[in-house]
Amino acid sequence: IVVVGTAAQVLVSLREVKLNTALSRESMEANRGISYGARMLNERQYAADMKVSSMGQYVLGWVDSYIQWNKQLLVRFFKPRTVTTLLSNVLRHLTTLGTIAYVVVGISSGKIGSVGDYAALIAASTTLSSQLNSLFSVVSGMAQSSAQAEQARELFELPNVIEPSTGDPVPAGPLSLELKNVSFAYPESDFCLKNLSLKISPGEKIGVVGENGVGKSTIAVNLAT
């Protein structure tokens, strides 16, 4: 009874692992998008960019689209996951009830004649069930690890794509960077740089310091472009 019941639980639980792995695989991109968007909206280091540009509303819409996508995945997987979970619990209880029924019938028929026999049978069934469940845990963990390894393999096999450069080639040797009377403003924002001039000589190291929102990142963007 214990062997058959536990084997059935293992088969159902393997199905449950397969469903959870599939859900994890399909929801990975959505969860990453939600996590990244939450960091953009909550962490202080991004506050300046959110404040001086129109990115805030864009990121909110982007996060909302990922949340809706995740909800659709959860709804699609809800029924099969619920069925496998209920079936696993039913099989576990049936195994326990079957063992109790076997003991009761054995006592009634005289096959189990003493408390010692009863205790030995219960101990043996409990030990066997525990060992089989441990074996299932190992198999389940191997299946989960195999699925995660497959996801990592797919990631590493993605081709590296380098977009061709459309600008002028960078001259050889030490270079200087210079801004002359540069003005810049983000769309739909009052924040701007006005007539900024800056020169960085070859090999020179500088630091740009200031509170959030004063234009440090904006200066770096203009230098890079």
N, C-alpha and C positions, 0 to 999 in steps of 0.2 A: 504493500500500500504506500509506504513512504517513498520507495524507489520510483514507482509509477507517478505518484503525485508530484514529487520533486522534479522528475524529468519533464512532466507537462509544464510545470512552472518555469523551468529553464527555457523551454521552447517559446513560451509566451513572452518571457522576459527578454529573450534575444530579439524577438519582434519589436518589443518596446525600445530596446537599445537602437535598433535600426531606424525606427521612427524618430527618436530623439536626435540621432546623428543626422538624419536627413533634414530635420527642422533646423538644427544648428548650422548645417551647411548653407541652406537657403536663406537663413536670416542673418548670416554673418555680415553681409554688406550693409543691410539695414541697421544692424546694431552698431557697426562701426560708424556709419553716418550719423546716427543719433548721438553716440558718444563724442564724436568730433564736434558736432554742432553745439552740444552742451558745453564743451570746453571753450569754444569760441565765444559763447554768450555769457559764461560765468567767470572765467579766469581773468584776473586783472591785467595780465600782460596783453590781452587782446582788446581791452576796453577802449584804448585810443582809436584803433581802427574802426571799431563799432560806432564810436561817437562821431567821428569826423567824416564818415562815409555813409552811404545808404546800404551797407552790407547787413545791418542788423535785421531789417525786414526780409532781406533775401535769405539769410541763414535761418530765420524762423520758418519761412515757407519751406525751405529745404528740409529742415528737421521734421516738420509736420508731414511732408510727403513720405519720409522714411518711417515715421510712426504708423501712418496708414498702411503702408506696405507690410510692416511687421504684424499689424492687427490681422490683415488678410491671411498671412501665413499661419498665425495662431488659430484662426477660425478653421482653416482648411485641415490642420492637423489635430484639431480638438477631438473630433469623433473617434478616429482610429486610436489615438492615445488613451482616451477615456475607456474605450472598449478593452484594450489590452491591460490597462491597470486594474479594471474591475475583474477581468477574467483571472488575472494573477492572484488577486485577493481571494476570489471564490475558490480557486484550486488549492490555495494554502489552507483555507478553512475546511475544505472537503477532506484534505489529507489528514488534518487533525481529527476531524469527526470520524473518519474511517478507521484510524488507529484506535480511538476510544471504543467504537463499535466492535472492533475485532477483540479488544480486551474483554468487553462485556459478554460477548458471545462465548469467548474462551472460558470465562469464569462460570457462566451458566451451564456450559456443557461439561465442565470439570477438567478441561484441558489445561487451564491455569488454576492450579489447586492451592497455591499459597501466595502470601503477600510477597515473598521473595521472588517468585516467578513473575508476578505482576511488575514489581519494581525493576527486575532485570529486563523485561520486555520494553518497558517505557524508556529505560536508560539507553537500551540498544537503538530503539527507534529515534530517540532524540539525538544520539551521537551520529547516526547515519544521516539524518536530516541535516544536521549541522555541517557534516563533511560535504554533502552534496551541494548545500548552499554556498559553502566556501569555494567549491569547484566552479559553481556558476559565476561567483563574483570574479574569479580569475578569467573565465571565458568572456564575461561581459566587459571587463577592463581591457582585455586584448582586442575585442571588437571596437571599443571606443578609441583605443590608441591607434589601431589600424586606420580608422576613419580619419583621425586627426593627422596621421602621417600622410594619408592620401591628399588631404587638403594642403599640407605643406609642400608636397611634391608638385601639385598643380601650380602652386605659387612660384616655386623655384623654376618651373619649366616655362613660365611666361617669357616671351621674347623681350629683349631689351630694345626699345625703340628710341632713337635719338633724333629729334626733329632737326632737319637741315637748317643751318644758320642762313639768315637772309641779310645780315649786316656786313659791314666791311670787316676784313680780317684784322685781327689785333696785331699791331706792330711788335716786332721783337725788342727785347730790352726793357729796362725800367720805364714805367709810365707815370705820368701825373694825371690827376683828376681836377677838373675845374668847372665851377658853375659861375656864370656871369649874369647877374640881374635876372635870376630865374623866378618866375611867379607860377604858382600851381594851386589849384583848388579841386576838391572832390565834387562830383555832381550832387546837387541838392544839399550843399553844405556851405556854411559861411566861413569855415576854416580855410585858410590858404597861406601859402608862402608868398611874400611880396619882395621882389627885387633882392633875392638872396644871392650873394656872391661868396664863393668858397674855393680855395685852392689847396690841394694836397700834393706835396712834392714827392718825387720818386723815393721810396723807402721810408717815407714819413708815416708815423702812427699817430692817430688822433682819437679822441673820445668825444662822443656827443652825449651830453647828460641833460636831464630835465624831467619834469613830471609827465605823467601820462597825458597825451593829447597836445603836447607842445610842438610836435612835428618831427620827432627823431626818425620814425619809420618813413615819413614822407620824404625827408632829405635822402635817406638811403635808397628809396625807390627812384628818385630823380637821378641820383648818381649812377644807379644800375642801368637806367634806360637812356 
